């Protein structure tokens, strides 16, 4: 079975490195970036099955990034990993609630993240 490719986009470098390491150890192919502008080519490159997005990513919001991802990767699974209160309501207001598989609130258990990704 093909390994699912995952891209983690979070400006918390330590957290994104830990998530990528855990996912790689579990058999996924996970990359991470903390700079959206510098990593834009990686974000928009074909091949990622799953995106894990933080809401606030230095120069833009995860919602803006979600719109770009959807334009390029309409079939990709997208999770938000965020501590932003009211994110579900904000996504609904933007008409994007159906574009996100789930919202995982920070802080979260690594096991919870893995369980959700394993179901994809």
Jmol script that loads the backbone (N, CA, C; Angstrom):
load data "model"
ATOM      1  N   UNK A   1       0.825  -1.178   0.000  1.00  0.00           N
ATOM      2  CA  UNK A   1       0.000   0.000   0.000  1.00  0.00           C
ATOM      3  C   UNK A   1       0.878   1.254   0.000  1.00  0.00           C
ATOM      4  N   UNK A   2       0.496   2.220  -0.812  1.00  0.00           N
ATOM      5  CA  UNK A   2       1.262   3.466  -0.932  1.00  0.00           C
ATOM      6  C   UNK A   2       1.198   4.275   0.361  1.00  0.00           C
ATOM      7  N   UNK A   3       2.355   4.794   0.766  1.00  0.00           N
ATOM      8  CA  UNK A   3       2.399   5.669   1.934  1.00  0.00           C
ATOM      9  C   UNK A   3       1.688   6.972   1.601  1.00  0.00           C
ATOM     10  N   UNK A   4       0.873   7.451   2.515  1.00  0.00           N
ATOM     11  CA  UNK A   4       0.243   8.747   2.326  1.00  0.00           C
ATOM     12  C   UNK A   4       1.268   9.835   2.607  1.00  0.00           C
ATOM     13  N   UNK A   5       1.255  10.844   1.727  1.00  0.00           N
ATOM     14  CA  UNK A   5       2.159  11.983   1.891  1.00  0.00           C
ATOM     15  C   UNK A   5       1.422  13.087   2.628  1.00  0.00           C
ATOM     16  N   UNK A   6       2.076  13.615   3.642  1.00  0.00           N
ATOM     17  CA  UNK A   6       1.476  14.618   4.512  1.00  0.00           C
ATOM     18  C   UNK A   6       2.375  15.846   4.555  1.00  0.00           C
ATOM     19  N   UNK A   7       1.745  17.027   4.465  1.00  0.00           N
ATOM     20  CA  UNK A   7       2.482  18.268   4.649  1.00  0.00           C
ATOM     21  C   UNK A   7       1.913  18.992   5.852  1.00  0.00           C
ATOM     22  N   UNK A   8       2.783  19.307   6.802  1.00  0.00           N
ATOM     23  CA  UNK A   8       2.422  20.044   8.009  1.00  0.00           C
ATOM     24  C   UNK A   8       2.855  21.499   7.799  1.00  0.00           C
ATOM     25  N   UNK A   9       1.910  22.420   7.963  1.00  0.00           N
ATOM     26  CA  UNK A   9       2.208  23.847   7.810  1.00  0.00           C
ATOM     27  C   UNK A   9       1.873  24.526   9.131  1.00  0.00           C
ATOM     28  N   UNK A  10       2.920  24.849   9.887  1.00  0.00           N
ATOM     29  CA  UNK A  10       2.740  25.441  11.209  1.00  0.00           C
ATOM     30  C   UNK A  10       3.982  26.267  11.514  1.00  0.00           C
ATOM     31  N   UNK A  11       3.789  27.489  12.002  1.00  0.00           N
ATOM     32  CA  UNK A  11       4.955  28.324  12.294  1.00  0.00           C
ATOM     33  C   UNK A  11       5.633  27.959  13.614  1.00  0.00           C
ATOM     34  N   UNK A  12       5.081  27.002  14.340  1.00  0.00           N
ATOM     35  CA  UNK A  12       5.739  26.461  15.531  1.00  0.00           C
ATOM     36  C   UNK A  12       6.654  25.331  15.046  1.00  0.00           C
ATOM     37  N   UNK A  13       7.891  25.677  14.775  1.00  0.00           N
ATOM     38  CA  UNK A  13       8.841  24.741  14.182  1.00  0.00           C
ATOM     39  C   UNK A  13       9.025  23.479  15.026  1.00  0.00           C
ATOM     40  N   UNK A  14       9.133  23.646  16.325  1.00  0.00           N
ATOM     41  CA  UNK A  14       9.338  22.489  17.195  1.00  0.00           C
ATOM     42  C   UNK A  14       8.156  21.521  17.109  1.00  0.00           C
ATOM     43  N   UNK A  15       6.940  22.044  17.148  1.00  0.00           N
ATOM     44  CA  UNK A  15       5.756  21.199  17.062  1.00  0.00           C
ATOM     45  C   UNK A  15       5.669  20.512  15.708  1.00  0.00           C
ATOM     46  N   UNK A  16       5.927  21.251  14.635  1.00  0.00           N
ATOM     47  CA  UNK A  16       5.814  20.639  13.312  1.00  0.00           C
ATOM     48  C   UNK A  16       6.879  19.564  13.102  1.00  0.00           C
ATOM     49  N   UNK A  17       8.071  19.779  13.640  1.00  0.00           N
ATOM     50  CA  UNK A  17       9.118  18.753  13.552  1.00  0.00           C
ATOM     51  C   UNK A  17       8.714  17.496  14.325  1.00  0.00           C
ATOM     52  N   UNK A  18       8.135  17.690  15.519  1.00  0.00           N
ATOM     53  CA  UNK A  18       7.703  16.543  16.324  1.00  0.00           C
ATOM     54  C   UNK A  18       6.591  15.766  15.614  1.00  0.00           C
ATOM     55  N   UNK A  19       5.624  16.487  15.034  1.00  0.00           N
ATOM     56  CA  UNK A  19       4.543  15.807  14.315  1.00  0.00           C
ATOM     57  C   UNK A  19       5.082  15.030  13.118  1.00  0.00           C
ATOM     58  N   UNK A  20       5.985  15.661  12.355  1.00  0.00           N
ATOM     59  CA  UNK A  20       6.553  14.996  11.180  1.00  0.00           C
ATOM     60  C   UNK A  20       7.325  13.739  11.585  1.00  0.00           C
ATOM     61  N   UNK A  21       8.110  13.840  12.645  1.00  0.00           N
ATOM     62  CA  UNK A  21       8.884  12.686  13.107  1.00  0.00           C
ATOM     63  C   UNK A  21       7.954  11.542  13.524  1.00  0.00           C
ATOM     64  N   UNK A  22       6.905  11.873  14.275  1.00  0.00           N
ATOM     65  CA  UNK A  22       5.963  10.847  14.707  1.00  0.00           C
ATOM     66  C   UNK A  22       5.293  10.177  13.505  1.00  0.00           C
ATOM     67  N   UNK A  23       4.835  10.984  12.565  1.00  0.00           N
ATOM     68  CA  UNK A  23       4.145  10.431  11.393  1.00  0.00           C
ATOM     69  C   UNK A  23       5.084   9.604  10.528  1.00  0.00           C
ATOM     70  N   UNK A  24       6.313  10.064  10.352  1.00  0.00           N
ATOM     71  CA  UNK A  24       7.287   9.278   9.591  1.00  0.00           C
ATOM     72  C   UNK A  24       7.580   7.950  10.285  1.00  0.00           C
ATOM     73  N   UNK A  25       7.676   7.970  11.607  1.00  0.00           N
ATOM     74  CA  UNK A  25       7.902   6.727  12.356  1.00  0.00           C
ATOM     75  C   UNK A  25       6.734   5.760  12.242  1.00  0.00           C
ATOM     76  N   UNK A  26       5.556   6.286  11.946  1.00  0.00           N
ATOM     77  CA  UNK A  26       4.356   5.450  11.793  1.00  0.00           C
ATOM     78  C   UNK A  26       4.134   5.009  10.345  1.00  0.00           C
ATOM     79  N   UNK A  27       5.081   5.318   9.462  1.00  0.00           N
ATOM     80  CA  UNK A  27       5.001   4.841   8.087  1.00  0.00           C
ATOM     81  C   UNK A  27       4.459   5.828   7.072  1.00  0.00           C
ATOM     82  N   UNK A  28       4.147   7.036   7.500  1.00  0.00           N
ATOM     83  CA  UNK A  28       3.716   8.065   6.564  1.00  0.00           C
ATOM     84  C   UNK A  28       4.952   8.783   6.016  1.00  0.00           C
ATOM     85  N   UNK A  29       4.771   9.543   4.944  1.00  0.00           N
ATOM     86  CA  UNK A  29       5.834  10.371   4.393  1.00  0.00           C
ATOM     87  C   UNK A  29       5.468  11.816   4.695  1.00  0.00           C
ATOM     88  N   UNK A  30       5.979  12.343   5.804  1.00  0.00           N
ATOM     89  CA  UNK A  30       5.579  13.666   6.275  1.00  0.00           C
ATOM     90  C   UNK A  30       6.701  14.682   6.100  1.00  0.00           C
ATOM     91  N   UNK A  31       6.324  15.835   5.557  1.00  0.00           N
ATOM     92  CA  UNK A  31       7.207  16.993   5.455  1.00  0.00           C
ATOM     93  C   UNK A  31       6.592  18.105   6.292  1.00  0.00           C
ATOM     94  N   UNK A  32       7.387  19.107   6.622  1.00  0.00           N
ATOM     95  CA  UNK A  32       6.834  20.237   7.364  1.00  0.00           C
ATOM     96  C   UNK A  32       7.507  21.521   6.919  1.00  0.00           C
ATOM     97  N   UNK A  33       6.748  22.609   7.005  1.00  0.00           N
ATOM     98  CA  UNK A  33       7.297  23.929   6.746  1.00  0.00           C
ATOM     99  C   UNK A  33       6.734  24.893   7.780  1.00  0.00           C
ATOM    100  N   UNK A  34       7.513  25.916   8.076  1.00  0.00           N
ATOM    101  CA  UNK A  34       7.039  26.932   9.010  1.00  0.00           C
ATOM    102  C   UNK A  34       6.910  28.292   8.334  1.00  0.00           C
ATOM    103  N   UNK A  35       7.400  28.402   7.115  1.00  0.00           N
ATOM    104  CA  UNK A  35       7.348  29.652   6.363  1.00  0.00           C
ATOM    105  C   UNK A  35       6.532  29.425   5.095  1.00  0.00           C
ATOM    106  N   UNK A  36       5.312  29.948   5.077  1.00  0.00           N
ATOM    107  CA  UNK A  36       4.426  29.740   3.933  1.00  0.00           C
ATOM    108  C   UNK A  36       5.018  30.344   2.665  1.00  0.00           C
ATOM    109  N   UNK A  37       5.550  31.547   2.744  1.00  0.00           N
ATOM    110  CA  UNK A  37       6.079  32.201   1.541  1.00  0.00           C
ATOM    111  C   UNK A  37       7.247  31.400   0.970  1.00  0.00           C
ATOM    112  N   UNK A  38       8.160  30.991   1.821  1.00  0.00           N
ATOM    113  CA  UNK A  38       9.308  30.225   1.355  1.00  0.00           C
ATOM    114  C   UNK A  38       8.945  28.810   0.918  1.00  0.00           C
ATOM    115  N   UNK A  39       7.844  28.298   1.434  1.00  0.00           N
ATOM    116  CA  UNK A  39       7.437  26.932   1.114  1.00  0.00           C
ATOM    117  C   UNK A  39       6.288  26.825   0.144  1.00  0.00           C
ATOM    118  N   UNK A  40       5.908  27.936  -0.476  1.00  0.00           N
ATOM    119  CA  UNK A  40       4.732  27.950  -1.363  1.00  0.00           C
ATOM    120  C   UNK A  40       4.832  26.900  -2.466  1.00  0.00           C
ATOM    121  N   UNK A  41       6.013  26.731  -3.072  1.00  0.00           N
ATOM    122  CA  UNK A  41       6.145  25.730  -4.138  1.00  0.00           C
ATOM    123  C   UNK A  41       5.909  24.327  -3.591  1.00  0.00           C
ATOM    124  N   UNK A  42       6.337  24.068  -2.374  1.00  0.00           N
ATOM    125  CA  UNK A  42       6.106  22.778  -1.742  1.00  0.00           C
ATOM    126  C   UNK A  42       4.620  22.575  -1.449  1.00  0.00           C
ATOM    127  N   UNK A  43       3.962  23.627  -0.988  1.00  0.00           N
ATOM    128  CA  UNK A  43       2.538  23.547  -0.666  1.00  0.00           C
ATOM    129  C   UNK A  43       1.720  23.244  -1.908  1.00  0.00           C
ATOM    130  N   UNK A  44       2.050  23.885  -2.996  1.00  0.00           N
ATOM    131  CA  UNK A  44       1.237  23.751  -4.198  1.00  0.00           C
ATOM    132  C   UNK A  44       1.682  22.612  -5.113  1.00  0.00           C
ATOM    133  N   UNK A  45       2.754  21.939  -4.747  1.00  0.00           N
ATOM    134  CA  UNK A  45       3.241  20.802  -5.532  1.00  0.00           C
ATOM    135  C   UNK A  45       2.240  19.650  -5.445  1.00  0.00           C
ATOM    136  N   UNK A  46       2.107  18.930  -6.538  1.00  0.00           N
ATOM    137  CA  UNK A  46       1.240  17.748  -6.524  1.00  0.00           C
ATOM    138  C   UNK A  46       1.873  16.669  -5.658  1.00  0.00           C
ATOM    139  N   UNK A  47       1.037  15.806  -5.142  1.00  0.00           N
ATOM    140  CA  UNK A  47       1.558  14.656  -4.440  1.00  0.00           C
ATOM    141  C   UNK A  47       1.181  14.542  -2.982  1.00  0.00           C
ATOM    142  N   UNK A  48       0.710  15.610  -2.343  1.00  0.00           N
ATOM    143  CA  UNK A  48       0.330  15.495  -0.939  1.00  0.00           C
ATOM    144  C   UNK A  48      -1.114  15.017  -0.838  1.00  0.00           C
ATOM    145  N   UNK A  49      -1.312  14.039   0.024  1.00  0.00           N
ATOM    146  CA  UNK A  49      -2.642  13.476   0.260  1.00  0.00           C
ATOM    147  C   UNK A  49      -3.355  14.182   1.407  1.00  0.00           C
ATOM    148  N   UNK A  50      -2.570  14.626   2.393  1.00  0.00           N
ATOM    149  CA  UNK A  50      -3.117  15.212   3.618  1.00  0.00           C
ATOM    150  C   UNK A  50      -2.327  16.472   3.968  1.00  0.00           C
ATOM    151  N   UNK A  51      -3.056  17.517   4.361  1.00  0.00           N
ATOM    152  CA  UNK A  51      -2.443  18.760   4.836  1.00  0.00           C
ATOM    153  C   UNK A  51      -2.881  18.991   6.275  1.00  0.00           C
ATOM    154  N   UNK A  52      -1.942  19.345   7.125  1.00  0.00           N
ATOM    155  CA  UNK A  52      -2.221  19.732   8.505  1.00  0.00           C
ATOM    156  C   UNK A  52      -1.860  21.207   8.624  1.00  0.00           C
ATOM    157  N   UNK A  53      -2.862  22.051   8.841  1.00  0.00           N
ATOM    158  CA  UNK A  53      -2.658  23.497   8.831  1.00  0.00           C
ATOM    159  C   UNK A  53      -2.919  24.123  10.185  1.00  0.00           C
ATOM    160  N   UNK A  54      -2.060  25.039  10.559  1.00  0.00           N
ATOM    161  CA  UNK A  54      -2.333  25.896  11.701  1.00  0.00           C
ATOM    162  C   UNK A  54      -3.193  27.047  11.189  1.00  0.00           C
ATOM    163  N   UNK A  55      -3.909  27.724  12.089  1.00  0.00           N
ATOM    164  CA  UNK A  55      -4.740  28.845  11.641  1.00  0.00           C
ATOM    165  C   UNK A  55      -3.890  30.070  11.327  1.00  0.00           C
ATOM    166  N   UNK A  56      -2.972  30.406  12.212  1.00  0.00           N
ATOM    167  CA  UNK A  56      -2.154  31.606  12.014  1.00  0.00           C
ATOM    168  C   UNK A  56      -0.754  31.174  11.628  1.00  0.00           C
ATOM    169  N   UNK A  57      -0.364  31.532  10.406  1.00  0.00           N
ATOM    170  CA  UNK A  57       0.943  31.124   9.892  1.00  0.00           C
ATOM    171  C   UNK A  57       1.677  32.370   9.403  1.00  0.00           C
ATOM    172  N   UNK A  58       2.333  33.057  10.314  1.00  0.00           N
ATOM    173  CA  UNK A  58       3.108  34.275  10.062  1.00  0.00           C
ATOM    174  C   UNK A  58       2.445  35.236   9.083  1.00  0.00           C
ATOM    175  N   UNK A  59       2.572  35.016   7.787  1.00  0.00           N
ATOM    176  CA  UNK A  59       2.169  36.018   6.798  1.00  0.00           C
ATOM    177  C   UNK A  59       0.741  35.854   6.277  1.00  0.00           C
ATOM    178  N   UNK A  60       0.045  34.815   6.699  1.00  0.00           N
ATOM    179  CA  UNK A  60      -1.321  34.611   6.226  1.00  0.00           C
ATOM    180  C   UNK A  60      -2.090  33.729   7.193  1.00  0.00           C
ATOM    181  N   UNK A  61      -3.369  33.563   6.944  1.00  0.00           N
ATOM    182  CA  UNK A  61      -4.149  32.660   7.783  1.00  0.00           C
ATOM    183  C   UNK A  61      -4.254  31.304   7.106  1.00  0.00           C
ATOM    184  N   UNK A  62      -4.556  30.311   7.911  1.00  0.00           N
ATOM    185  CA  UNK A  62      -4.780  28.976   7.376  1.00  0.00           C
ATOM    186  C   UNK A  62      -5.974  28.937   6.435  1.00  0.00           C
ATOM    187  N   UNK A  63      -6.936  29.828   6.645  1.00  0.00           N
ATOM    188  CA  UNK A  63      -8.102  29.878   5.758  1.00  0.00           C
ATOM    189  C   UNK A  63      -7.687  30.320   4.362  1.00  0.00           C
ATOM    190  N   UNK A  64      -6.829  31.336   4.280  1.00  0.00           N
ATOM    191  CA  UNK A  64      -6.319  31.758   2.976  1.00  0.00           C
ATOM    192  C   UNK A  64      -5.549  30.619   2.307  1.00  0.00           C
ATOM    193  N   UNK A  65      -4.745  29.938   3.088  1.00  0.00           N
ATOM    194  CA  UNK A  65      -3.973  28.817   2.563  1.00  0.00           C
ATOM    195  C   UNK A  65      -4.900  27.675   2.140  1.00  0.00           C
ATOM    196  N   UNK A  66      -5.946  27.431   2.906  1.00  0.00           N
ATOM    197  CA  UNK A  66      -6.920  26.395   2.551  1.00  0.00           C
ATOM    198  C   UNK A  66      -7.518  26.673   1.172  1.00  0.00           C
ATOM    199  N   UNK A  67      -7.853  27.902   0.896  1.00  0.00           N
ATOM    200  CA  UNK A  67      -8.417  28.260  -0.413  1.00  0.00           C
ATOM    201  C   UNK A  67      -7.430  27.952  -1.534  1.00  0.00           C
ATOM    202  N   UNK A  68      -6.155  28.264  -1.318  1.00  0.00           N
ATOM    203  CA  UNK A  68      -5.129  27.968  -2.333  1.00  0.00           C
ATOM    204  C   UNK A  68      -4.958  26.460  -2.514  1.00  0.00           C
ATOM    205  N   UNK A  69      -4.949  25.739  -1.401  1.00  0.00           N
ATOM    206  CA  UNK A  69      -4.798  24.283  -1.479  1.00  0.00           C
ATOM    207  C   UNK A  69      -5.973  23.673  -2.235  1.00  0.00           C
ATOM    208  N   UNK A  70      -7.183  24.107  -1.924  1.00  0.00           N
ATOM    209  CA  UNK A  70      -8.365  23.573  -2.589  1.00  0.00           C
ATOM    210  C   UNK A  70      -8.342  23.823  -4.096  1.00  0.00           C
ATOM    211  N   UNK A  71      -7.815  24.978  -4.508  1.00  0.00           N
ATOM    212  CA  UNK A  71      -7.729  25.286  -5.935  1.00  0.00           C
ATOM    213  C   UNK A  71      -6.768  24.333  -6.645  1.00  0.00           C
ATOM    214  N   UNK A  72      -5.723  23.923  -5.960  1.00  0.00           N
ATOM    215  CA  UNK A  72      -4.697  23.068  -6.567  1.00  0.00           C
ATOM    216  C   UNK A  72      -4.899  21.581  -6.247  1.00  0.00           C
ATOM    217  N   UNK A  73      -5.429  21.282  -5.070  1.00  0.00           N
ATOM    218  CA  UNK A  73      -5.564  19.894  -4.601  1.00  0.00           C
ATOM    219  C   UNK A  73      -7.001  19.645  -4.113  1.00  0.00           C
ATOM    220  N   UNK A  74      -7.967  19.599  -4.994  1.00  0.00           N
ATOM    221  CA  UNK A  74      -9.366  19.484  -4.546  1.00  0.00           C
ATOM    222  C   UNK A  74      -9.680  18.190  -3.781  1.00  0.00           C
ATOM    223  N   UNK A  75      -8.902  17.147  -3.977  1.00  0.00           N
ATOM    224  CA  UNK A  75      -9.185  15.867  -3.328  1.00  0.00           C
ATOM    225  C   UNK A  75      -8.408  15.653  -2.031  1.00  0.00           C
ATOM    226  N   UNK A  76      -7.493  16.539  -1.716  1.00  0.00           N
ATOM    227  CA  UNK A  76      -6.658  16.363  -0.518  1.00  0.00           C
ATOM    228  C   UNK A  76      -7.501  16.475   0.754  1.00  0.00           C
ATOM    229  N   UNK A  77      -7.077  15.759   1.760  1.00  0.00           N
ATOM    230  CA  UNK A  77      -7.698  15.839   3.081  1.00  0.00           C
ATOM    231  C   UNK A  77      -6.991  16.956   3.845  1.00  0.00           C
ATOM    232  N   UNK A  78      -7.781  17.838   4.467  1.00  0.00           N
ATOM    233  CA  UNK A  78      -7.203  18.957   5.210  1.00  0.00           C
ATOM    234  C   UNK A  78      -7.721  18.929   6.639  1.00  0.00           C
ATOM    235  N   UNK A  79      -6.783  19.002   7.575  1.00  0.00           N
ATOM    236  CA  UNK A  79      -7.089  19.148   8.996  1.00  0.00           C
ATOM    237  C   UNK A  79      -6.557  20.500   9.438  1.00  0.00           C
ATOM    238  N   UNK A  80      -7.270  21.157  10.337  1.00  0.00           N
ATOM    239  CA  UNK A  80      -6.713  22.308  11.026  1.00  0.00           C
ATOM    240  C   UNK A  80      -6.245  21.832  12.381  1.00  0.00           C
ATOM    241  N   UNK A  81      -5.051  22.276  12.765  1.00  0.00           N
ATOM    242  CA  UNK A  81      -4.508  22.027  14.091  1.00  0.00           C
ATOM    243  C   UNK A  81      -4.293  23.408  14.677  1.00  0.00           C
ATOM    244  N   UNK A  82      -5.161  23.795  15.600  1.00  0.00           N
ATOM    245  CA  UNK A  82      -5.143  25.192  16.018  1.00  0.00           C
ATOM    246  C   UNK A  82      -5.699  25.364  17.421  1.00  0.00           C
ATOM    247  N   UNK A  83      -5.277  26.430  18.042  1.00  0.00           N
ATOM    248  CA  UNK A  83      -5.828  26.822  19.329  1.00  0.00           C
ATOM    249  C   UNK A  83      -6.784  28.000  19.190  1.00  0.00           C
ATOM    250  N   UNK A  84      -7.141  28.343  17.951  1.00  0.00           N
ATOM    251  CA  UNK A  84      -8.015  29.503  17.716  1.00  0.00           C
ATOM    252  C   UNK A  84      -9.439  29.177  18.134  1.00  0.00           C
ATOM    253  N   UNK A  85      -9.974  29.890  19.104  1.00  0.00           N
ATOM    254  CA  UNK A  85     -11.375  29.673  19.481  1.00  0.00           C
ATOM    255  C   UNK A  85     -12.291  30.114  18.344  1.00  0.00           C
ATOM    256  N   UNK A  86     -13.360  29.380  18.152  1.00  0.00           N
ATOM    257  CA  UNK A  86     -14.349  29.749  17.146  1.00  0.00           C
ATOM    258  C   UNK A  86     -13.940  29.463  15.717  1.00  0.00           C
ATOM    259  N   UNK A  87     -12.940  28.620  15.506  1.00  0.00           N
ATOM    260  CA  UNK A  87     -12.478  28.330  14.151  1.00  0.00           C
ATOM    261  C   UNK A  87     -13.562  27.654  13.311  1.00  0.00           C
ATOM    262  N   UNK A  88     -14.320  26.748  13.910  1.00  0.00           N
ATOM    263  CA  UNK A  88     -15.394  26.071  13.157  1.00  0.00           C
ATOM    264  C   UNK A  88     -16.414  27.082  12.654  1.00  0.00           C
ATOM    265  N   UNK A  89     -16.785  28.036  13.492  1.00  0.00           N
ATOM    266  CA  UNK A  89     -17.752  29.069  13.084  1.00  0.00           C
ATOM    267  C   UNK A  89     -17.163  29.952  11.987  1.00  0.00           C
ATOM    268  N   UNK A  90     -15.890  30.267  12.086  1.00  0.00           N
ATOM    269  CA  UNK A  90     -15.236  31.081  11.075  1.00  0.00           C
ATOM    270  C   UNK A  90     -15.200  30.364   9.725  1.00  0.00           C
ATOM    271  N   UNK A  91     -14.885  29.076   9.751  1.00  0.00           N
ATOM    272  CA  UNK A  91     -14.897  28.289   8.517  1.00  0.00           C
ATOM    273  C   UNK A  91     -16.299  28.257   7.914  1.00  0.00           C
ATOM    274  N   UNK A  92     -17.301  28.092   8.748  1.00  0.00           N
ATOM    275  CA  UNK A  92     -18.687  28.071   8.269  1.00  0.00           C
ATOM    276  C   UNK A  92     -19.053  29.409   7.645  1.00  0.00           C
ATOM    277  N   UNK A  93     -18.670  30.493   8.291  1.00  0.00           N
ATOM    278  CA  UNK A  93     -18.964  31.832   7.780  1.00  0.00           C
ATOM    279  C   UNK A  93     -18.334  32.050   6.406  1.00  0.00           C
ATOM    280  N   UNK A  94     -17.156  31.487   6.194  1.00  0.00           N
ATOM    281  CA  UNK A  94     -16.446  31.606   4.920  1.00  0.00           C
ATOM    282  C   UNK A  94     -16.942  30.594   3.882  1.00  0.00           C
ATOM    283  N   UNK A  95     -17.884  29.719   4.283  1.00  0.00           N
ATOM    284  CA  UNK A  95     -18.379  28.690   3.376  1.00  0.00           C
ATOM    285  C   UNK A  95     -17.397  27.557   3.163  1.00  0.00           C
ATOM    286  N   UNK A  96     -16.519  27.341   4.125  1.00  0.00           N
ATOM    287  CA  UNK A  96     -15.451  26.352   3.980  1.00  0.00           C
ATOM    288  C   UNK A  96     -15.558  25.183   4.958  1.00  0.00           C
ATOM    289  N   UNK A  97     -16.637  25.108   5.714  1.00  0.00           N
ATOM    290  CA  UNK A  97     -16.754  24.051   6.727  1.00  0.00           C
ATOM    291  C   UNK A  97     -16.624  22.663   6.107  1.00  0.00           C
ATOM    292  N   UNK A  98     -17.181  22.465   4.943  1.00  0.00           N
ATOM    293  CA  UNK A  98     -17.111  21.157   4.284  1.00  0.00           C
ATOM    294  C   UNK A  98     -15.780  20.863   3.629  1.00  0.00           C
ATOM    295  N   UNK A  99     -14.886  21.827   3.636  1.00  0.00           N
ATOM    296  CA  UNK A  99     -13.574  21.654   3.006  1.00  0.00           C
ATOM    297  C   UNK A  99     -12.524  21.113   3.970  1.00  0.00           C
ATOM    298  N   UNK A 100     -12.904  20.951   5.232  1.00  0.00           N
ATOM    299  CA  UNK A 100     -11.969  20.520   6.266  1.00  0.00           C
ATOM    300  C   UNK A 100     -12.471  19.224   6.886  1.00  0.00           C
ATOM    301  N   UNK A 101     -11.596  18.248   6.972  1.00  0.00           N
ATOM    302  CA  UNK A 101     -11.958  16.950   7.562  1.00  0.00           C
ATOM    303  C   UNK A 101     -12.275  17.098   9.045  1.00  0.00           C
ATOM    304  N   UNK A 102     -11.429  17.863   9.757  1.00  0.00           N
ATOM    305  CA  UNK A 102     -11.625  18.007  11.197  1.00  0.00           C
ATOM    306  C   UNK A 102     -10.745  19.141  11.715  1.00  0.00           C
ATOM    307  N   UNK A 103     -11.088  19.615  12.901  1.00  0.00           N
ATOM    308  CA  UNK A 103     -10.268  20.594  13.610  1.00  0.00           C
ATOM    309  C   UNK A 103      -9.750  19.911  14.870  1.00  0.00           C
ATOM    310  N   UNK A 104      -8.437  19.888  15.006  1.00  0.00           N
ATOM    311  CA  UNK A 104      -7.800  19.302  16.179  1.00  0.00           C
ATOM    312  C   UNK A 104      -7.286  20.465  17.008  1.00  0.00           C
ATOM    313  N   UNK A 105      -7.820  20.621  18.209  1.00  0.00           N
ATOM    314  CA  UNK A 105      -7.482  21.775  19.035  1.00  0.00           C
ATOM    315  C   UNK A 105      -6.170  21.562  19.785  1.00  0.00           C
ATOM    316  N   UNK A 106      -5.337  22.596  19.747  1.00  0.00           N
ATOM    317  CA  UNK A 106      -4.088  22.591  20.520  1.00  0.00           C
ATOM    318  C   UNK A 106      -4.420  22.942  21.958  1.00  0.00           C
ATOM    319  N   UNK A 107      -3.748  22.372  22.904  1.00  0.00           N
ATOM    320  CA  UNK A 107      -2.818  21.255  22.771  1.00  0.00           C
ATOM    321  C   UNK A 107      -3.587  19.961  22.534  1.00  0.00           C
ATOM    322  N   UNK A 108      -2.951  19.021  21.879  1.00  0.00           N
ATOM    323  CA  UNK A 108      -3.609  17.772  21.544  1.00  0.00           C
ATOM    324  C   UNK A 108      -2.673  16.602  21.828  1.00  0.00           C
ATOM    325  N   UNK A 109      -3.277  15.446  21.912  1.00  0.00           N
ATOM    326  CA  UNK A 109      -2.514  14.224  22.109  1.00  0.00           C
ATOM    327  C   UNK A 109      -1.988  13.749  20.750  1.00  0.00           C
ATOM    328  N   UNK A 110      -0.707  13.417  20.661  1.00  0.00           N
ATOM    329  CA  UNK A 110      -0.192  12.870  19.400  1.00  0.00           C
ATOM    330  C   UNK A 110      -0.972  11.632  18.956  1.00  0.00           C
ATOM    331  N   UNK A 111      -1.436  10.855  19.918  1.00  0.00           N
ATOM    332  CA  UNK A 111      -2.202   9.655  19.596  1.00  0.00           C
ATOM    333  C   UNK A 111      -3.517  10.020  18.913  1.00  0.00           C
ATOM    334  N   UNK A 112      -4.165  11.102  19.350  1.00  0.00           N
ATOM    335  CA  UNK A 112      -5.407  11.569  18.737  1.00  0.00           C
ATOM    336  C   UNK A 112      -5.145  11.959  17.282  1.00  0.00           C
ATOM    337  N   UNK A 113      -4.084  12.693  17.043  1.00  0.00           N
ATOM    338  CA  UNK A 113      -3.734  13.083  15.680  1.00  0.00           C
ATOM    339  C   UNK A 113      -3.533  11.852  14.816  1.00  0.00           C
ATOM    340  N   UNK A 114      -2.779  10.903  15.298  1.00  0.00           N
ATOM    341  CA  UNK A 114      -2.519   9.688  14.547  1.00  0.00           C
ATOM    342  C   UNK A 114      -3.804   8.909  14.265  1.00  0.00           C
ATOM    343  N   UNK A 115      -4.684   8.796  15.237  1.00  0.00           N
ATOM    344  CA  UNK A 115      -5.958   8.099  15.016  1.00  0.00           C
ATOM    345  C   UNK A 115      -6.769   8.743  13.908  1.00  0.00           C
ATOM    346  N   UNK A 116      -6.821  10.065  13.889  1.00  0.00           N
ATOM    347  CA  UNK A 116      -7.592  10.771  12.869  1.00  0.00           C
ATOM    348  C   UNK A 116      -6.973  10.586  11.497  1.00  0.00           C
ATOM    349  N   UNK A 117      -5.650  10.639  11.414  1.00  0.00           N
ATOM    350  CA  UNK A 117      -4.983  10.467  10.131  1.00  0.00           C
ATOM    351  C   UNK A 117      -5.098   9.020   9.648  1.00  0.00           C
ATOM    352  N   UNK A 118      -5.012   8.074  10.562  1.00  0.00           N
ATOM    353  CA  UNK A 118      -5.139   6.661  10.180  1.00  0.00           C
ATOM    354  C   UNK A 118      -6.502   6.367   9.533  1.00  0.00           C
ATOM    355  N   UNK A 119      -7.507   7.154   9.850  1.00  0.00           N
ATOM    356  CA  UNK A 119      -8.860   6.927   9.294  1.00  0.00           C
ATOM    357  C   UNK A 119      -9.013   7.478   7.878  1.00  0.00           C
ATOM    358  N   UNK A 120      -8.037   8.210   7.402  1.00  0.00           N
ATOM    359  CA  UNK A 120      -8.133   8.808   6.057  1.00  0.00           C
ATOM    360  C   UNK A 120      -7.805   7.809   4.965  1.00  0.00           C
TER     361      UNK A 120
END
end "model"
wireframe off; spacefill off
backbone 0.3
color backbone group
